[in-house]
Amino acid sequence: MSVAARERFTAEIQADPIDLGRAALWIAQEAYPDLDVEEYWAALDEMAAELQERLPPERYPMRILKTLNHYLFEDLGFRGNRQDYYDPRNSFLNEVIDRRTGIPITLSVLYLELARRVDFPMTGVGMPGHFLVRPLFEGSEIFVDPFHQGEILFPEDCQERLSQIYGPGIPLQEHYLQPTSSRMILVRLLNNLKQIYLSRADLEPALAAVERILLLTPEALPQLRDRGLLYYQLGRWQQARQDLKAYLQHLQQAPLPVETHRADERLIGEILQRLETHPDC
């Protein structure tokens, strides 16, 4: 782990507002200790300057979106990575810039960063299973899908996307299309990395992702549980005991299903019993 990168990330998320692009690059620097964040920041500035030159004199929202889409997906060739969606490189903004490919959330971060630099207000939209962006102007009911080359969507198209992912029985709910804060975009980005690393049994980077999620959302009890379980699997007994005891203490007040309470209490209770007799605890 890059201690300096973690410190910079921690300082960045304490700012109000959080600088989404820089925070995403500090996440990347923890995986790439030699990464020059300022170099990639300058690359984003250069992209935005080129985009600015292409913008039409009439700043109508649809014209701006059309120009932004053409620049990103036609001129620069950015694409959603459908061939290797779960490659962890898709979740690091530096790799997305270098390789011109990524997943919905990192391509959305790129899209938002360019839009911000040309003074076109946009926000992330954390729809389940597929991240989108949308322009922030009165009466706007359009959405942009950076994973699919900036395809313009309406609410009924978002329902279709949802059905493609989860099946036709999942109705689109209004809150699925509400703006997502920079903090929660970063949480979702780190959750993606966490799940990828867990699926590969790569525990140290999975732990690093959970630790940063807890920096962003200290109240997230399932993340506290997962950090404790990862500590346990990594043989960090005292830290595991501390987290798992704290999790059990808060469990009864947590808005989790009864089945989750019972399963967690049983599993974590057994682990804590083992830890109580461990010589390092």
C-alpha positions as CSV (number, residue, x, y, z in Angstrom):
1,M,0.0,0.0,0.0
2,S,1.2,3.5,-0.8
3,V,0.9,5.4,2.5
4,A,1.3,8.7,0.8
5,A,-1.5,7.9,-1.7
6,R,-3.8,6.9,1.2
7,E,-3.0,10.2,3.1
8,R,-3.8,12.2,0.0
9,F,-7.0,10.4,-0.6
10,T,-8.0,11.0,3.0
11,A,-7.3,14.7,2.7
12,E,-9.1,14.9,-0.6
13,I,-12.4,13.4,0.7
14,Q,-12.4,15.8,3.6
15,A,-12.8,18.7,1.2
16,D,-16.2,20.2,0.5
17,P,-16.9,19.7,-2.3
18,I,-14.8,16.6,-3.0
19,D,-12.8,16.8,-6.2
20,L,-14.0,13.6,-7.9
21,G,-11.2,13.4,-10.5
22,R,-8.4,13.9,-8.0
23,A,-9.8,11.4,-5.5
24,A,-10.2,8.8,-8.3
25,L,-6.5,9.4,-9.2
26,W,-5.4,9.0,-5.6
27,I,-7.3,5.7,-5.5
28,A,-5.3,4.7,-8.6
29,Q,-2.0,5.8,-7.1
30,E,-2.4,3.4,-4.2
31,A,-2.2,0.6,-6.9
32,Y,0.4,2.4,-9.0
33,P,2.8,4.1,-6.5
34,D,4.8,5.7,-9.3
35,L,1.7,7.3,-10.9
36,D,2.1,11.0,-11.5
37,V,-1.3,12.4,-10.6
38,E,-0.4,15.8,-11.9
39,E,0.4,14.3,-15.3
40,Y,-3.0,12.8,-15.6
41,W,-4.6,15.9,-14.3
42,A,-2.9,17.9,-17.0
43,A,-4.1,15.3,-19.6
44,L,-7.7,15.9,-18.5
45,D,-7.1,19.7,-18.8
46,E,-5.7,19.1,-22.3
47,M,-8.7,17.0,-23.3
48,A,-11.0,19.7,-22.0
49,A,-9.1,22.4,-23.9
50,E,-9.5,20.4,-27.2
51,L,-13.2,19.9,-26.4
52,Q,-13.7,23.6,-25.7
53,E,-12.3,24.4,-29.2
54,R,-14.9,22.0,-30.8
55,L,-17.9,23.3,-28.9
56,P,-20.5,25.2,-31.0
57,P,-21.1,29.0,-30.4
58,E,-24.7,28.2,-29.4
59,R,-24.3,26.3,-26.1
60,Y,-27.5,24.3,-26.3
61,P,-27.3,21.2,-24.1
62,M,-27.9,18.7,-26.8
63,R,-25.3,20.3,-29.0
64,I,-22.8,20.2,-26.2
65,L,-23.6,16.5,-25.5
66,K,-23.2,15.7,-29.2
67,T,-19.9,17.4,-29.4
68,L,-18.6,15.8,-26.2
69,N,-19.7,12.4,-27.4
70,H,-18.0,12.8,-30.8
71,Y,-14.8,14.0,-29.2
72,L,-14.6,11.2,-26.6
73,F,-15.9,8.3,-28.5
74,E,-15.1,9.1,-32.1
75,D,-12.0,11.3,-32.0
76,L,-10.3,9.7,-29.0
77,G,-11.9,6.2,-29.3
78,F,-13.0,5.6,-25.8
79,R,-15.1,2.4,-25.4
80,G,-16.7,0.3,-22.7
81,N,-14.6,-2.8,-22.0
82,R,-17.1,-5.6,-22.8
83,Q,-14.4,-8.2,-23.5
84,D,-12.8,-8.0,-20.0
85,Y,-15.3,-6.2,-17.9
86,Y,-13.9,-7.4,-14.5
87,D,-10.3,-6.4,-15.2
88,P,-9.3,-4.2,-12.2
89,R,-7.6,-1.8,-14.6
90,N,-11.1,-0.7,-15.7
91,S,-11.6,0.8,-12.3
92,F,-8.5,3.0,-12.3
93,L,-8.8,6.4,-14.0
94,N,-5.2,6.5,-15.2
95,E,-5.7,3.1,-17.0
96,V,-8.9,4.3,-18.5
97,I,-7.2,7.4,-19.9
98,D,-4.2,5.3,-21.2
99,R,-6.1,2.4,-22.6
100,R,-9.2,4.3,-23.8
101,T,-11.5,1.7,-22.2
102,G,-13.3,1.2,-18.9
103,I,-16.5,0.3,-17.1
104,P,-19.6,2.5,-16.7
105,I,-18.5,4.3,-13.5
106,T,-14.9,5.2,-14.6
107,L,-16.1,6.3,-18.0
108,S,-18.7,8.4,-16.3
109,V,-16.0,10.0,-14.0
110,L,-14.1,10.9,-17.1
111,Y,-17.2,12.3,-18.8
112,L,-18.1,14.4,-15.7
113,E,-14.5,15.8,-15.4
114,L,-14.6,17.0,-19.0
115,A,-18.1,18.4,-18.6
116,R,-17.1,20.3,-15.5
117,R,-14.0,21.8,-17.2
118,V,-16.2,23.2,-20.0
119,D,-18.7,24.6,-17.5
120,F,-21.5,22.2,-18.5
121,P,-23.2,21.0,-15.3
122,M,-23.7,17.3,-15.0
123,T,-24.1,14.7,-12.3
124,G,-23.7,11.0,-11.9
125,V,-26.7,8.7,-11.7
126,G,-26.2,5.5,-9.7
127,M,-28.7,3.3,-11.3
128,P,-28.5,-0.3,-10.0
129,G,-26.1,-2.3,-12.1
130,H,-25.2,0.4,-14.6
131,F,-23.9,3.9,-13.9
132,L,-25.0,6.9,-16.0
133,V,-24.6,10.6,-16.1
134,R,-27.2,13.4,-16.8
135,P,-27.1,17.1,-17.5
136,L,-28.3,19.4,-14.8
137,F,-30.7,21.8,-16.5
138,E,-34.3,22.6,-15.7
139,G,-36.7,20.0,-17.1
140,S,-34.0,17.6,-18.2
141,E,-35.2,14.0,-18.4
142,I,-32.3,12.7,-20.5
143,F,-29.4,10.5,-19.5
144,V,-26.1,9.7,-21.0
145,D,-24.5,6.2,-21.1
146,P,-20.7,6.6,-21.4
147,F,-20.3,2.8,-21.5
148,H,-22.3,2.8,-24.8
149,Q,-20.5,5.7,-26.5
150,G,-22.6,8.4,-24.9
151,E,-26.0,7.0,-26.0
152,I,-28.8,9.4,-25.0
153,L,-31.4,7.7,-22.9
154,F,-34.9,8.6,-21.6
155,P,-36.5,7.1,-18.5
156,E,-38.1,4.3,-20.6
157,D,-34.6,3.4,-22.0
158,C,-33.3,3.3,-18.4
159,Q,-36.0,0.8,-17.6
160,E,-34.9,-1.3,-20.6
161,R,-31.3,-1.2,-19.3
162,L,-32.5,-2.3,-15.9
163,S,-34.5,-5.2,-17.4
164,Q,-31.5,-6.3,-19.4
165,I,-29.4,-6.6,-16.3
166,Y,-31.9,-8.0,-13.8
167,G,-34.7,-9.3,-15.8
168,P,-38.2,-7.8,-16.7
169,G,-39.5,-8.1,-13.1
170,I,-37.5,-5.1,-11.7
171,P,-39.4,-1.9,-12.1
172,L,-37.6,1.4,-12.5
173,Q,-38.0,3.5,-9.3
174,E,-37.7,7.2,-9.2
175,H,-34.8,7.2,-6.8
176,Y,-32.7,5.1,-9.1
177,L,-32.3,8.2,-11.4
178,Q,-31.5,10.7,-8.7
179,P,-28.1,12.5,-8.6
180,T,-25.3,10.7,-6.9
181,S,-22.8,12.6,-4.8
182,S,-19.0,12.5,-5.5
183,R,-18.7,10.6,-2.2
184,M,-21.0,7.9,-3.2
185,I,-19.5,7.6,-6.7
186,L,-16.2,6.9,-5.0
187,V,-17.8,4.4,-2.7
188,R,-19.3,2.6,-5.7
189,L,-16.0,2.7,-7.5
190,L,-14.2,1.1,-4.5
191,N,-17.0,-1.5,-4.1
192,N,-16.4,-2.6,-7.6
193,L,-12.7,-3.1,-6.9
194,K,-13.5,-4.8,-3.6
195,Q,-15.8,-7.4,-5.4
196,I,-13.2,-8.0,-8.2
197,Y,-10.4,-8.6,-5.7
198,L,-12.6,-10.9,-3.5
199,S,-13.6,-12.9,-6.5
200,R,-9.8,-13.5,-7.1
201,A,-9.1,-14.2,-3.4
202,D,-6.7,-11.2,-3.6
203,L,-7.2,-10.1,0.0
204,E,-4.8,-7.3,0.6
205,P,-6.2,-5.0,-2.2
206,A,-9.7,-6.0,-1.2
207,L,-8.9,-4.8,2.3
208,A,-7.5,-1.6,0.9
209,A,-10.7,-1.0,-0.9
210,V,-12.8,-1.6,2.2
211,E,-10.6,0.6,4.3
212,R,-11.2,3.5,1.9
213,I,-14.9,2.9,1.8
214,L,-15.0,3.2,5.5
215,L,-13.1,6.5,5.3
216,L,-15.9,7.7,3.0
217,T,-18.8,6.2,5.0
218,P,-17.7,5.3,8.5
219,E,-21.2,4.3,9.4
220,A,-21.3,1.5,6.8
221,L,-21.7,-1.5,9.2
222,P,-21.4,-4.2,6.5
223,Q,-18.1,-2.7,5.5
224,L,-16.9,-2.8,9.1
225,R,-17.9,-6.5,9.2
226,D,-16.1,-7.2,6.0
227,R,-13.0,-5.4,7.1
228,G,-13.0,-7.5,10.3
229,L,-13.4,-10.7,8.3
230,L,-10.5,-9.7,6.0
231,Y,-8.3,-8.9,8.9
232,Y,-9.1,-12.4,10.3
233,Q,-8.3,-14.1,7.0
234,L,-5.0,-12.2,6.8
235,G,-4.0,-13.2,10.3
236,R,-4.3,-9.7,11.8
237,W,-6.0,-11.0,14.9
238,Q,-6.3,-8.0,17.2
239,Q,-7.7,-5.7,14.4
240,A,-10.2,-8.5,13.5
241,R,-11.3,-8.8,17.0
242,Q,-11.8,-5.1,17.4
243,D,-13.8,-4.7,14.2
244,L,-16.0,-7.8,14.7
245,K,-16.8,-6.9,18.3
246,A,-17.8,-3.4,17.3
247,Y,-19.9,-4.8,14.5
248,L,-21.8,-7.2,16.8
249,Q,-22.4,-4.3,19.3
250,H,-24.0,-2.2,16.6
251,L,-25.8,-5.1,14.9
252,Q,-29.0,-5.0,16.9
253,Q,-29.5,-1.3,16.0
254,A,-28.6,-1.8,12.3
255,P,-31.4,-1.8,9.7
256,L,-30.5,-5.3,8.4
257,P,-32.9,-8.2,7.7
258,V,-33.4,-10.6,10.6
259,E,-31.8,-13.4,8.6
260,T,-28.7,-11.3,8.2
261,H,-28.6,-10.6,11.9
262,R,-28.8,-14.3,12.8
263,A,-26.2,-15.4,10.2
264,D,-23.8,-12.7,11.2
265,E,-24.2,-13.3,14.9
266,R,-23.5,-17.0,14.5
267,L,-20.5,-16.7,12.2
268,I,-18.9,-13.7,14.0
269,G,-19.6,-15.2,17.4
270,E,-17.7,-18.3,16.4
271,I,-14.8,-16.3,15.1
272,L,-14.7,-14.2,18.2
273,Q,-14.6,-17.3,20.4
274,R,-11.6,-18.5,18.5
275,L,-9.9,-15.1,18.8
276,E,-10.6,-14.9,22.6
277,T,-8.2,-17.9,23.1
278,H,-5.7,-16.8,20.5
279,P,-2.3,-15.9,22.1
280,D,-1.9,-12.7,20.1
281,C,-5.2,-11.3,21.3
